[in-house]
C-alpha cells in the first residue's frame, strides 16, 4: 500500500520528512525517536501528514501525533479497536481513542515495547476483522 507519486508531487513519506525538516520544536529529537519506533513496529504501517502532524495507518488510521506543546509529546491512538486494549501507557476513557504522553527520551525508551505491542495488536485486530 505504498504511496503513489506523480511527476510534481511528493509521496506521503516525503511530505512527512519535509514536515519534520521544517519543524522547530524543543522535543524534535524525541519526536523522531517516536516516529522510528512507530514505523519499525510493523511493515504494514504507512506514514502521512494528517491534522498537520505525522500520522500512521494500516487500512484505517491508527495513531497520530497530537497538537505540539513545548513540554511533552502526545500520541493519539484513534482506531476504534484501541478501546479494547488495556495498557498502563494509554490514558483517557473516551469512546473512540486513547492518549499517550511523553515528556522526554527516557519515557519514550521505557515504553518502546509497549508502543510496539499496542500497534501490533491493533494491526492484528484489523487483520482479524478484515479476514
Phi, psi and omega in degrees: 000043181292149180290141178276151179230129174258176188306319186246013180238146178278151174290167177302317180297321178294323178295321178295316180296321176298318178300314181292321178299324182276347185290130175241100186212140181297340179251026181300317180298318179292323177296319177298320178298315177298318178303314181296318178299312181297308183299323182278354182287336178199134176291346181282343183286146172239153183241142176203174174265126176217136183056037178060036180205158174300136182221149187233137183215156170215108188064305178237164175296141180242305185211142180222144172294135180278180179306137184283137170236157182286341187254354180195161175251148180235131169251131177253109175273110189238018171281140183305332181290346184299331182290347178271355185255109174285138178198136176292344180282330187272134181243157175098151179238047180279155182288343188221010181200164174222156184241148175227129183248144179223123182268339185196177181299323181300314180297322179294311181297320179295334184252009182306308182297325179289320176300313179298318180298316181298312182296315179299320180294319178295316179298319178297318178294323177298312179300316180297323182286331182261357185261000000 
